[in-house]
Amino acid sequence: KATEAGISARYFNETQRFNFEVTNSGVPTRTTGTGTTHDWNLNPVLHHRFSEHLRLTARLYMTHFRTGTGLYLESGGDMYYSDHFSQRFTRPESVLTWFVNDRNIITAGTGFIHESVSTSRYGDEAKRTQQTAYGFVQHEWTPRSGLTVITGARVDRNNVFGNQASPKLSASYRLSPALLVKASAGVGFKA
């Protein structure tokens, strides 16, 4: 009763056939070719409630996106343009939520991102990678009915761009059943 598991998955495969005219310096050139896209992702999630006040969520997100394009001259069949792109992204994450009382919720988590890309767009097919380890904590406080204040911080450690701290402060106040006023300030980081 205390544990719930779920999984979502997606697979996409597409082939496009091209037949069009490219104009370069005023000279029209007829080209033909194909473009392919392959995309899949997988996202298992596990929730476990240790008690009425403490819940753990663990998730893993993995995806792979790949495209390829080949254009050939209609007259003669010589290669006109070629492009290949492949990207992988993996992110395991765990989040612990502590329901302190009716007015206070504390959330803390940690995760890791591994991303790789290889493409002919940069003049080679070298595999480029980056990793980001991160941790965060957030306090949601409801001092009175209709008012919620959230303070939080996140720290990212990226092997390419270094360390980044991202503080956050936000508040919302319900003026009426139909009107909610929100304000927030913070810093963000995305590699």
N, C-alpha and C positions, 0 to 999 in steps of 0.2 A: 504493500500500500504506500510505502514511503518513497518508492523509486519509480520513475517514469522515463522511458527511453523512446526516442523517435529518430527517424532518418528521412532525409529528402535527397533526391538525386535528379539530375537532369542530363540529357544527352541531346546534342544538336549536330546535324551533319548536313552540309549544303554544297551543291556544285552549281556554279553559274557558268553559262556559255556566253562568250563575248564575240561580237562581230561589229566593229565600229571604225570610224575614221578618226585618225589623229592628225592634227595640223601642226607642223613644226616649221617655223620660219616661212609661213605661207604655203608650204608644200603639203598637200593632203596625202596621207598614207593609210591604206586599209589594213586593219589588223584583225586577227581572230585568236581565240584562246579560251582558257578556262580559269576559273578561280574557285578555290575550295575553302570551306570553313569547317573545322571540327572543334567542338566545344563540349566539355563535360564538367560537372561539379558534383561533389558528394558532401553531405553535411549531417553526420550523426550527432545527436544531442542527448545528454543524460542529465536528469534532474533528480536530486536526492534530498529529502527533507529529514534532517537529523532530529529536529524537534519542531515544535510550533514556532519557534523563534529563529531557527537556523536552517538555511537552504543552500545547497551547492549545485551549481550548473557547470557541466563540463561539455565542451563542444569542439569539434574538429571540422574545419572547412578546407576542402581541397578542390582545386580547379585546374584545368589545362585548356588553353585556347591556342589553336593553330590555324594559320591561313597560308595559302600558297596561290600565286598568280603567275601565269605564263602567257604572254602575248607573242604572237608570231606574225611576221609579214605575210599578208595574203598571197602576194606574188613571190614565190620562191620558198616560203616557209622558214626563213631565218628568224632566229630569236630577236624580238624587238624589246621586250621588257620581261624581267623575272623578279619575283619578290617572294621571300619566305619569312614567316614570323611564327615563333613558338614561345609561349609564356606559361609558366607553372607558378602556382601560388598555394602555399600551405600555411594554415594558421590554427594551432591548438590553443585553447583558452579555457581557464577555469575562473569562476566567479562565485564568491561566497557572500550571501546576503544575510544580515543579522537584523531581524525585526525586534529592536530593543523594546519598544512599547508602541502605543497608538500614534505617537507623535515623532518618533525617531526611527529611521532605517539607515543602516550603515552597509555599504557595499564595497567590497575589495576584490580585486582580481589581478590576474597575471596572464601573459600570453607570449607567444613567439611567432614571428612571421618569417618564412623563408620564401623568397621570390627569385625566379630565374627567367631570363629571356635570351633568346638567340634569334638573330634576324640578319638578312642580307641587306637591310636598309642602311646599316652602318658601314658597309664596305667589306664586311667579313661575316662569318657565321659563328663567331666566338660566343661562348655562353657567358653571360654576365649575371652575377648574383648579388643579392643583398639580404641581410638578416636584421630584424628588429626584435629586441626583447622589450617588453613593456609591463608596467604595473600601474594600478590605479586604485584610488580610494574616493568614496563619495559619501556625504552625509545629507540625508533628506530630512528636513525638520519642518513640522507643521505646528508652529507656536499657537495658532488659533484656527478655528474653522474658516476655510476659504483662503488661507495664506500658507504658501509652501516656499521654503527657502532651501536651495541646494548649493552646497559648497563641495568642491572636489579638486583633485589634482591627478595628473598622469605624468609618468616619466617614461620616455622612450630612449632606448639605447640602440642606435643604428650603426652598423659597421662602416657605412660610407659617409654619413652626415654627422655622426657624433651623438651627443646626448641632448635631449630637449625636455624641459619641464613645462607642463601646460596646466596652469591653474584655471579654475572656473568658478563663477558665482552667478546664480540665477534665482529669480523669484517669480512667483505667479500669485495673483490675487483675484478671486472671483467676486466681481462687483454685483452681479446678479446671475440668475440661472442661464441667461443668454450672453453674458459678457465676462470675458476673462482677460485680464491684463498681464502681460509677461514682459520681463526684462532680463537680460543676461549679458555677461561680459566674460571673456576668456581668451585663451591662446590655444591655437591648434598647430599640429605638426603632421605632415604627411610626406613620406619619402617617395 
